[in-house]
Amino acid sequence: MCGGGDSGAYAAQARADENARQERVQSGMGRINQTFSGFNDNFFNKRKEEFMKSMNPQAVKQYQQANENLAYSLARKGLTDSSERSKSEGILQEQMKNARYDIAERASNMANQQRQGMEENKSSLIGQLNATGDANTAAARSANAANNLANQQSYSMLGNMFANTAGLVSDARTAGYYDSKSQGAQPYFSAMRGSTPTKENTQRTP
C-alpha cells in the first residue's frame, strides 16, 4: 500500500511538473511570437524598397558618367553626329534598363534571405524552448535575435554596372587629357561648356 501510495504521489507530481512546464512553454511561445510580430510583409517590403533606394541612385550616377565618357570619346573621334553615337547610346540605355532590373531582383533576394533568416531563428528558439521549458531564456534570446534583424544592413555598394560598355567609352576612360582640337570635339565642348575648354577643365582622372 505504501508503495502504491508513493507511486501515485510521484505520478501526480510528474503530471504537475509537466503541466507547469507546458505553461512555461506556452508563455515562452507567446513572448517569442510577440517579439517577432513586427517582422511581417510590410517590414520586408520596406527593406526591399530601402535597398532599391540606396542602389538606384548609384546606377544613375554610373550611367551619367558612362554617358559623359561616351560623349567625350565620340567627340575626340569626330563621331558626335553619327550612327555610332546612336548605337553606343542605345547600348548604354539597355545596360541601364538591365541595371534597374538587376537591382530589383537583388532587392527581392535580399528581403527573402532576411525573411528566411528570421524564420530560422524563430524556429530554433521554439525548439530550444520546447526542450528546456525556459520561457525567460527564450524571451531574452528572441529579443536579441529580433534586435539583430532590425539592425541588419539592407543596402550595399553597387559594383560597376557598365563595365562592358562599347569600346569608345573604354577609350575615353583611359585618356589623360581630352584634346579640344580633335575633329568633332568643338561642337561637343561648345554645347557642354559654353566655350572652348582649357587644359585645366578638360583634364580628367582616368
N, C-alpha and C positions, 0 to 999 in steps of 0.2 A: 504493500500500500504506500509505504513511504517513497519507494522508488517510483511508483506511478505518479505520486504527487509531485515529486521533483521533476519528472519528465514533463508533466503538464505545465509546471511553472516555467521550465526552460522554454517550452514551446510558446507559451504566452509572451514571455519576454522577447523571444525571437520575432514574433509577429509584431510586437510593439516597436522593436528596433527597426524592423523593415518598414513599418508604416511611417516611422519618424524619418527614415532615410528617403522614402518616396516623397514625403512632404518637402524635405530639403531639396530634392531633385526638382520637384515642381516649382519651388521657389526660385531655384537657380535658373531653370528654363525661362521663367518669366522675366528674370533680370537680364538674361542673355538676349532674349527676343526684344526687350525694350531698348537695350544698348544698340542693337543693330537695326532698329526700326527705321532709322533715317537713311539707311543705305538702300534706297528704292530706285525705281526707274528714273524719277526726277533727278536724283543725285547723280546717277551715272550719265544721264543725258547732258547734265550740266558739265560734267567732267569732259565729255566729248566736245562740247561747244568751246570750253576753255582751251582745249588742245588746239582746235582749229583756229581760234582767235590768236593764239600765240604763233602758229606756224604760217598761216596765210600771208601776213604782212612780210615775213621773211622771204616767202616765194615771190611776192610782188617786187620786193627790193632787188632780188636776184634777176628777175625778168627785166626790170628797168635798167639794171647795169648791163645785162647782156644785150639789150636793145641799143643802148648807148654805144657799147663796144662795136656792135654791128654797123651802126651808122658811121662811126669813125673809120672803120675798116673799108666800108663801101666808098666813102669819100676819098680815102687815100688811093684807092684803085680806080677812081673815076667812074664808079658804078652807082652813084647816088640815084640816078634815074635809069633804072634798068630792070629787066626781068629777074635778074639775080637778086635784086633787093626784095621784090615781091616774094620770091621763092624762100629767101632766108627769113624774112619776116613771118611768112607762113609757118616755117619750122619753129620759130620762137613761140608763136601763138599756140601751136599744137602742143609744144612742151609745157606751156603754162597751163593749158587745159589738163594735161596729164598730171601736172604737179598738184593741181587742186583735187583731182580725183584721188591721187595717192595720199594726200593729206587727210581727206575724208575717210579713206579706208584705214589709215593708221590710227585715226581718232577712234573709229569704231572698235578696232582691235585693242587699243589701249583700254577703253572703257570696259570691254568684255573681259579682259585679263584682270582688271581690278575687281570686277564683279565676281569672277571665279575665285580670286584670292579671298574675298570676303566670305563667300560661301564655304570655302575650305576651312577657313579659320573658325567660322561658326560651328561647322560640323565637328571639328576637332575638339572644340570647347565642350560641346554637348556630350561627346564621347568621354571626355575626362570627368565631366560632372556625373554621368551615369556610373562610371567606375568608382568614383570616390565619394559621391554624395556630399561633396563640399561646396555648398552654394556660395559661400563668401569668396573662396578662391576662384571659382568660375566667374563670378561677377567682376572681380578685380582683373582677371586675365582678359575678359571680354572688353572691359573698358580700355585696357592698354592696346588691344588689337584694333578697336574702333578708332582710337586716337591716331594710331599709325596710319590707318587707311584714310582718315580725314586729312592728314597732312602729307599724303603721298603725292609726289610730283605728277602733274598732268600735262607737262609740256617739256620740250627739249629743243636743242638747236637743230635747225634744218640743214641737211647736207646739201651739196651742190646739185641742184635740180636741172642745171643747164650745162652739164659737163660735156654733153655730146652735141653741142650746137654746131652749126655749119663752120667750115674751116675759116671763113672770113672773120668770125668772132675770135677764133684762136689767134689769128694773125694780129688782131687788134690788142689782145691781151699781152702779147709778147713785145709789143712796140714800146720803146722807151720814150720816144717823142713822136708826136703826130705832125707830120710835115704839112703846114698850111699852104705850101706852094704846089702840092700834088695836084694832078689833074682831077678836077671834080671836087676838090676839098673846099674851094672858096664858097660855093653855094651853101654847103653844109654849115661852115663856120659863120657865114653871114646870117643864116637863119637861126642858129643856136645861140650865138654870142652877140649878134648885132653889129659886129665888126670883125676885122681880121685878127685872130688871136696872136698873142705874143708867145715867146718861148716859155714864159713863166706860167701862163694859164693853159698851155697845151701839154705841159709835162704831166705824165701820169705814172703812178707806181704800177709796175707790171702785176 
